Amino acid sequence: MKIARPVIRPGTWRRKIALAAVAATVAASLTACGSASSGASSDGRITFLLDSLGNSWVPNTSSISSFQGNVYSQIYDKLVYVDDQGKISPWIAEKWENNSDYTSFTLHLKKGVTFSNGDPLDAAAVVANLDYWAKGQPDQGIAPISLFPKTYAGSKAVDATTVQVSFSAPTLGFIPTLGYAGSALFAPKAIAGTAEEQAELSTNYGSGPYVVKSWKADDNVVLEKRDDYEWGPEAIGSTGPAKIEQITYKVSPDAAVRTAAVQSGQAQVAYNPTPQQISDLKGQGFSVHTPVYLGFAFGWALNTKTAVFKDRLVRQAVQHGIDRDEIIDTVYTSDWKPATSFFNDTVPGVSDQSAEFGYDPDAAAKLLAEAGYRKGSDGVLAKDGKRLEFTLYSNPYLPTSKQVDQLIATQLGKLGFKVSVQTYDVITYGEKITVGAPNVAAYEVTRSIGDASTAANVFTDADSGENWFGIGESDATINKLRDSIRAATDPARRDADLAELQRHVLEQAYYVPITQIVQRPLLASTDLKGIKTDSTAFAKFAAATIE
């Protein structure tokens, strides 16, 4: 008698073996930090796997990091809540008002709010945080938050729950900025110490729904919920204590390992799954979150001080030499969209400027010829004996950056550019690659913002600006528009100036928009419900449940 045997595909066996190996590896590492589980555990503990935990916990810098920000978004609160479409609602500030020219704001705080060390989150604490965001601590090497309004003149506690905030000029974008990732409220004691003291995560006391139970550098952070938390934002559907008892953030650098751990039940959340994994996982019924934050579109800030990009014609050729549709089709899924400006489309005040930088290789070739470049025998363009070449430093905060860079290097190579791609881990990248550095011709941008009106702060070096394009104060149009946007009291007038700023920056080809950023994507187990993301795209678990 012929016995029927099941057909076993080699690929299926390989996948099962790989998943088993991953499960064993992850289980061992989670057991080491006391967090092993199978699926979302019955006592409400979840494990969140992510690429890195960065190299610093100083609040003014690490709270905006794509890695540390995941932890901070559970342990701090903000004055206002801003959703992923820019809608503002109360949080710690239960109401506010301003004068007619937006130079003075009054914030009214909720009563009874405390930091996790027991100190009150009162008006004095808010004043300390506002000063910290606006000024930093230069004596400790701690910079101010770059996108906080430069017009900040000071603040004072009128009484325990009332704060008066003053500005040297109209500042229409102040309230939206309070929802920015960097506008995180910490106990004054936590931000008054030295940089070394502020880098101690366990004493970075916030007022959020979770507190730090333990942490190990470069490895894990364990959070446990605050039972007395009663002041969450109504916008997320829960103002009281979190339902999930404990969250363990565990470093797992390999995206395949992270996603396989969720598939096998060894973890509940995997950070930064690849676009290909996202497509497959959606088809398998897993919960996948692909948020688009309020911020800059992924692209390059071109350094005009470098030899390759001092010529506007060359910068424009780069803009027109990139095929964004091919990038979407090759690297991404339908969750990603081509950029239409240097902002994502979700940013209030964005305008479609895609005509300034659309793909047109013929126009790009003409621009390069007009700039005086001719191809050598190796196919690389050159002028006065200098080849048209530069290096792209893939941004480790965007997992797809290397793939995108390699594809663009090929696209620009067809025009005669010689483009190299260099990758570093997160820590080395932070040490070696800075915007405007002489060795960085094109800096890859991933940056959320609080309000579009503060964006021009990073374009020049005025008021300690970051000077993204190396232009200093030399572009009179940017200077004029920046100051006009800052001083606006009429939202319609401000939006008109914002549109002109976008047009001018892109016409001058200081910035090369590539795609709108799906930033901080997550894979979650099917029994984990109620994850919320705000304008920063960080996952919040205050309202999450395990079913």
C-alpha positions in Angstrom: 0.0 0.0 0.0 1.3 3.4 -0.9 1.6 5.7 2.1 0.9 9.4 1.5 3.5 11.6 3.0 3.2 15.3 3.5 5.1 17.6 1.1 7.7 19.5 3.0 9.2 22.5 1.2 12.8 23.1 2.0 12.2 26.8 2.5 9.6 26.1 5.1 12.0 24.0 7.1 14.7 26.6 6.8 12.3 29.2 8.1 11.2 27.1 11.0 14.8 26.3 12.0 15.6 30.1 11.8 12.6 31.0 13.9 13.5 28.4 16.5 17.1 29.7 16.6 15.8 33.3 17.0 13.3 32.2 19.7 16.1 30.6 21.7 18.4 33.6 21.3 15.8 36.1 22.3 14.5 34.0 25.1 17.9 33.7 26.6 18.6 37.5 26.4 15.2 38.4 27.9 15.6 35.9 30.7 18.9 37.7 31.5 17.0 40.9 32.1 14.1 39.1 33.8 11.5 39.5 31.0 11.1 36.2 29.2 7.5 35.4 28.2 5.5 33.6 25.6 3.1 36.0 24.0 1.8 39.0 26.0 2.0 37.6 29.5 -1.0 37.2 31.8 0.4 39.7 34.3 0.5 42.5 31.7 4.2 42.6 30.8 5.4 43.2 27.3 8.7 43.3 25.6 9.7 45.9 23.0 12.7 45.0 20.8 14.5 47.9 19.1 17.7 48.5 17.1 19.6 50.5 19.7 19.2 52.6 22.9 21.7 55.2 21.8 24.6 56.5 23.8 23.1 59.3 26.0 20.2 59.9 28.3 20.6 63.7 28.6 17.0 64.9 28.1 17.6 67.8 25.8 19.2 65.6 23.2 18.0 62.0 23.8 14.3 62.8 24.2 14.2 63.5 20.4 16.2 60.4 19.4 14.4 57.8 17.4 15.6 55.2 19.9 15.7 56.8 23.4 12.5 58.7 22.6 10.6 55.4 22.7 11.4 55.1 26.4 11.0 58.8 27.2 7.6 58.9 25.7 6.4 56.6 28.5 8.0 58.4 31.4 7.4 62.1 30.6 4.3 64.2 29.9 3.9 67.4 27.9 2.0 70.6 28.3 -0.2 69.9 25.3 -1.0 66.9 23.2 -0.6 67.2 19.4 -2.0 64.3 17.3 -0.6 63.0 14.0 -2.6 65.6 12.0 -1.4 68.6 14.1 -4.6 69.0 16.2 -3.8 70.4 19.7 -5.6 69.5 22.9 -4.9 69.9 26.6 -2.6 67.8 28.7 -0.7 69.2 31.7 -1.8 72.6 30.6 -5.6 72.3 30.8 -6.1 75.7 29.1 -4.2 78.7 27.8 -4.6 82.1 26.3 -2.5 84.7 24.6 -2.4 88.4 23.9 -3.4 89.9 20.5 0.2 89.9 19.1 1.2 86.5 20.4 4.0 87.9 22.6 2.5 86.7 25.9 0.9 83.4 26.8 -0.7 82.3 30.0 -0.7 78.5 30.8 -3.1 77.1 33.4 -1.9 73.8 34.8 -3.7 70.8 36.1 -3.6 70.5 39.9 -2.1 67.6 41.8 0.4 66.5 39.1 3.6 65.1 40.5 6.9 63.8 39.1 7.9 60.2 39.9 10.2 61.4 42.7 7.2 63.1 44.5 8.0 66.7 43.5 5.1 68.7 42.2 4.7 69.5 38.5 3.8 73.1 39.3 4.4 76.5 37.7 8.0 76.7 39.0 8.8 73.3 37.4 7.3 74.4 34.1 9.4 77.6 34.2 12.6 75.5 34.8 11.7 73.3 31.8 11.0 76.2 29.5 14.3 77.8 30.4 16.1 74.4 29.9 14.5 73.9 26.4 15.2 77.5 25.3 18.7 78.0 26.7 20.2 74.6 27.4 23.1 74.5 29.8 26.2 75.8 27.9 28.5 75.3 30.9 27.6 71.6 30.7 27.8 71.4 26.9 24.0 70.9 26.7 22.5 72.7 23.8 19.0 74.2 23.7 16.3 72.5 21.7 17.0 73.7 18.2 13.3 74.0 17.2 12.2 75.8 20.3 11.2 79.4 19.5 14.3 81.7 19.4 12.0 84.6 20.5 11.7 83.2 24.0 12.3 86.0 26.5 11.4 84.3 29.8 8.7 83.0 32.0 7.5 83.3 35.5 5.2 81.5 38.0 2.2 83.7 38.7 1.0 81.1 41.2 1.3 77.4 41.7 -0.7 76.5 38.6 -0.3 79.6 36.4 2.7 80.4 34.1 3.3 83.6 32.2 5.5 83.2 29.1 6.9 86.1 27.3 8.5 86.5 23.8 10.5 89.3 22.3 8.4 89.1 19.1 5.1 87.5 18.0 5.4 83.7 18.3 2.4 82.1 16.7 3.9 78.6 16.9 4.6 78.5 20.7 1.7 76.3 21.7 2.2 73.7 18.9 5.9 73.5 19.9 4.9 72.3 23.3 3.9 69.0 21.7 7.4 68.5 20.1 9.4 65.5 21.3 12.0 67.8 22.9 9.4 69.6 25.0 9.4 66.9 27.6 8.7 67.8 31.2 11.2 66.6 33.8 11.6 67.3 37.5 13.8 70.4 38.0 16.2 68.3 40.1 16.7 66.0 37.1 17.8 68.8 34.7 19.7 70.9 37.2 22.7 68.6 37.6 25.8 68.1 35.5 25.7 66.5 32.1 27.0 63.3 33.7 24.2 63.4 36.3 21.6 64.0 33.7 22.8 61.0 31.7 21.6 58.8 34.6 18.3 57.5 33.3 17.0 56.3 36.7 17.0 59.9 38.1 15.5 61.5 35.0 12.2 61.9 36.9 9.2 62.5 34.6 5.5 62.7 35.4 4.4 60.1 32.9 2.5 56.8 33.3 5.7 54.8 33.7 8.9 55.0 35.8 12.3 53.4 35.4 12.6 50.2 37.3 16.1 49.3 36.0 18.4 49.8 33.0 21.6 48.6 31.5 23.5 50.7 29.0 23.3 49.5 25.4 21.1 46.6 26.5 17.8 47.1 28.2 15.4 49.5 30.1 12.6 48.1 32.3 9.7 50.4 33.0 6.9 49.8 35.5 3.6 51.7 35.7 2.7 54.4 38.1 -0.4 53.4 40.1 -1.1 57.0 41.0 -1.1 58.4 37.5 -4.3 60.4 36.9 -3.5 63.2 34.4 -3.1 61.7 31.0 -4.4 63.5 27.9 -8.1 62.8 27.1 -7.2 62.6 23.4 -5.8 59.1 23.8 -8.9 57.7 25.5 -7.4 57.1 28.9 -6.3 59.6 31.6 -5.6 57.1 34.5 -3.0 54.5 35.2 -1.7 52.3 32.4 -3.2 48.9 32.0 0.1 47.2 31.1 2.2 46.7 34.2 5.7 46.5 32.8 7.5 47.3 29.5 11.0 46.0 28.8 12.9 47.7 26.0 15.6 45.3 24.8 18.2 46.0 22.2 18.1 43.6 19.2 20.1 45.0 16.2 18.8 42.6 13.5 15.3 43.5 12.1 14.8 39.8 11.1 15.5 38.7 14.7 13.1 41.4 16.1 10.2 40.5 13.8 10.7 36.7 14.2 10.6 37.2 18.0 7.1 38.7 17.8 6.0 36.0 15.3 7.2 33.3 17.8 5.7 35.0 20.8 9.0 35.9 22.5 8.3 39.6 22.3 5.2 41.7 21.7 6.6 44.7 19.8 9.3 44.9 17.1 10.6 48.3 16.2 11.6 49.3 12.6 10.5 46.2 10.6 11.7 46.6 7.0 9.2 47.6 4.3 9.4 44.0 2.9 8.7 42.6 6.3 5.8 45.0 6.8 4.2 43.8 3.5 4.5 40.1 4.5 3.4 40.7 8.1 0.2 42.5 7.1 -0.6 39.6 4.9 -0.3 37.3 7.9 -2.7 39.3 10.0 -0.2 40.9 12.3 -0.8 44.5 13.6 1.6 46.9 11.8 1.8 50.6 12.6 3.3 52.9 9.9 3.0 56.4 11.4 4.0 59.6 9.5 5.1 62.2 11.9 4.9 66.0 11.7 8.3 66.9 10.4 10.7 67.1 7.6 10.5 64.8 4.6 13.4 62.4 4.3 16.0 64.1 2.2 19.4 65.8 2.1 20.6 69.1 3.4 23.3 70.0 0.9 26.4 71.7 2.2 27.1 74.7 0.0 30.6 75.1 1.5 31.7 71.8 -0.1 33.3 71.9 -3.6 30.7 69.6 -5.1 27.6 71.6 -4.0 28.7 75.2 -4.1 27.2 75.5 -7.5 23.4 75.8 -7.6 23.2 74.2 -11.0 24.8 71.0 -9.6 22.4 71.0 -6.7 19.5 71.3 -9.0 20.8 68.5 -11.2 20.8 66.2 -8.1 17.2 67.1 -7.4 16.1 66.3 -10.9 18.3 63.2 -11.2 16.5 61.2 -8.4 13.7 59.0 -9.5 11.5 58.9 -6.4 8.9 56.6 -7.9 11.6 54.0 -8.5 12.7 54.3 -4.9 9.1 53.7 -3.7 8.6 50.8 -6.0 12.0 49.2 -5.2 12.6 49.8 -1.5 9.2 50.6 0.0 5.5 49.7 0.0 2.3 51.7 -0.6 2.7 53.1 3.0 5.4 55.4 1.7 4.8 58.4 -0.6 7.2 60.6 -2.6 8.0 64.0 -1.0 6.2 67.0 -2.2 8.2 69.6 -0.2 10.8 69.5 2.5 7.9 68.8 4.9 5.8 65.8 5.2 2.3 66.4 3.9 0.8 66.1 7.4 2.5 69.3 8.6 0.1 72.2 8.8 1.4 74.9 6.4 3.0 72.5 3.9 2.5 73.3 0.2 3.2 71.1 -2.8 6.5 72.2 -4.4 7.2 69.0 -6.2 7.5 70.8 -9.6 10.8 72.3 -8.3 12.5 69.0 -8.0 10.6 66.4 -10.1 12.5 63.6 -11.8 13.9 64.9 -15.2 17.2 63.3 -16.2 17.4 65.3 -19.4 17.1 68.6 -17.5 19.7 67.3 -15.0 22.2 66.6 -17.8 21.7 70.1 -19.3 22.2 71.7 -15.9 25.5 69.8 -15.4 26.7 70.8 -18.9 25.8 74.4 -18.2 27.8 74.2 -15.0 30.8 73.2 -17.1 31.1 69.5 -16.4 32.3 67.0 -19.0 32.6 63.2 -18.8 36.0 61.6 -18.6 37.0 58.3 -20.0 35.7 56.6 -16.9 32.2 58.1 -17.4 32.6 60.4 -14.4 31.9 64.1 -14.9 34.8 66.5 -14.1 35.6 70.2 -14.3 39.0 71.8 -14.0 40.4 68.4 -13.2 38.1 67.8 -10.3 35.6 64.9 -10.5 32.0 65.3 -9.5 31.9 63.0 -6.5 30.7 62.8 -2.9 29.9 60.4 -0.2 26.5 59.6 1.3 26.5 58.7 5.0 23.4 56.5 5.5 21.3 57.6 8.4 21.1 54.8 11.0 17.9 56.2 12.4 16.2 55.2 9.1 16.7 51.5 8.5 16.1 51.8 4.8 18.6 54.6 4.3 21.4 52.4 2.9 19.1 50.7 0.3 17.8 54.2 -0.8 21.4 55.6 -0.9 22.6 52.7 -3.0 19.8 53.1 -5.5 20.3 56.9 -5.7 24.0 56.3 -6.2 23.1 54.2 -9.3 20.6 56.8 -10.5 23.1 59.7 -10.2 25.8 57.5 -11.6 24.0 57.4 -14.9 24.3 61.2 -15.0 28.1 61.1 -14.3 28.2 61.5 -10.6 30.5 59.3 -8.5 28.6 58.6 -5.3 30.0 56.4 -2.5 27.9 55.1 0.3 29.3 54.8 3.9 27.4 53.2 6.8 28.1 53.5 10.6 26.3 52.2 13.7 24.3 54.8 15.6 27.0 55.7 18.1 29.8 56.0 15.5 27.5 58.0 13.2 26.8 60.5 16.0 30.5 60.9 16.6 31.6 61.3 13.0 28.7 62.8 11.1 27.3 66.2 11.8 25.3 68.6 9.6 27.6 71.2 7.9 30.8 69.3 8.6 33.5 69.7 5.9 33.4 66.0 5.1 29.6 65.9 4.9 28.4 67.2 1.5 24.9 65.8 1.9 23.4 65.3 5.4 20.5 62.9 5.6 17.6 64.5 7.5 15.0 62.8 9.7 13.6 65.4 12.0 10.2 65.9 13.6 9.1 69.5 14.4 6.7 71.1 16.8 5.5 73.8 14.4 6.4 74.7 10.8 7.2 78.3 11.9 10.3 77.1 13.8 11.7 75.2 10.8 13.7 78.1 9.5 15.7 78.1 12.8 17.8 75.3 11.5 18.5 76.7 8.1 20.9 79.6 9.1 23.3 80.2 12.0 21.3 83.1 13.5 20.5 82.6 17.2 22.7 79.5 17.4 20.9 77.9 14.5 22.2 74.7 13.0 23.1 76.2 9.6 22.1 73.1 7.6 23.1 74.5 4.2 26.3 76.2 5.2 24.9 79.6 4.1 25.1 81.4 7.4 23.2 84.7 6.9 24.1 85.1 3.3 20.7 84.3 1.8 18.7 87.5 2.3 15.4 85.9 1.2 15.6 83.1 3.8 16.5 85.7 6.4 13.5 87.9 5.5 11.1 85.0 5.4 12.4 83.4 8.6 11.9 86.7 10.5 8.5 87.3 8.9 7.3 83.8 9.8 8.6 84.2 13.3 6.8 87.6 13.7 3.5 86.6 12.1 0.3 87.2 14.0 -2.0 86.2 11.2 -2.0 82.4 10.4 -2.9 83.0 6.7 0.0 85.4 6.3 2.3 83.0 8.0 1.3 80.2 5.7 1.9 82.3 2.7 5.4 83.1 3.9 5.9 79.4 4.7 4.9 78.5 1.1 7.4 81.1 -0.2 10.1 79.7 2.1 9.5 76.2 0.8 9.6 77.4 -2.8 12.8 79.4 -2.3 14.8 76.7 -0.5 13.8 74.1 -3.1 14.4 76.5 -6.0 17.9 77.1 -4.7 18.3 73.4 -4.2 19.6 73.6 -0.7 17.4 70.7 0.2 16.8 67.5 -1.8 13.4 65.9 -0.7 13.2 62.2 -1.4 10.3 60.5 0.4 7.8 61.3 3.1 8.9 59.6 6.3 7.1 56.6 7.7 9.0 56.9 10.9 9.1 54.5 13.8 7.1 51.7 12.3 6.1 48.9 14.6 5.1 45.2 14.4 2.8 44.3 17.4 1.4 41.0 18.5 -2.3 40.6 17.7 -3.4 40.6 21.3 -1.8 44.0 22.1 -4.4 46.7 21.4 -4.7 50.4 21.9 -1.2 51.6 20.9 -1.4 55.4 20.2 1.0 57.6 18.2 1.0 61.4 18.3 2.7 64.0 16.1 6.2 62.6 17.0 5.2 59.0 15.9 6.4 57.5 19.1 4.2 54.6 20.4 2.4 55.4 23.6 1.2 52.5 25.8 -0.8 54.5 28.4 -4.1 53.3 26.9 -2.9 50.0 25.6 -4.3 46.6 26.7 -3.6 43.0 26.3 -6.6 40.9 25.2 
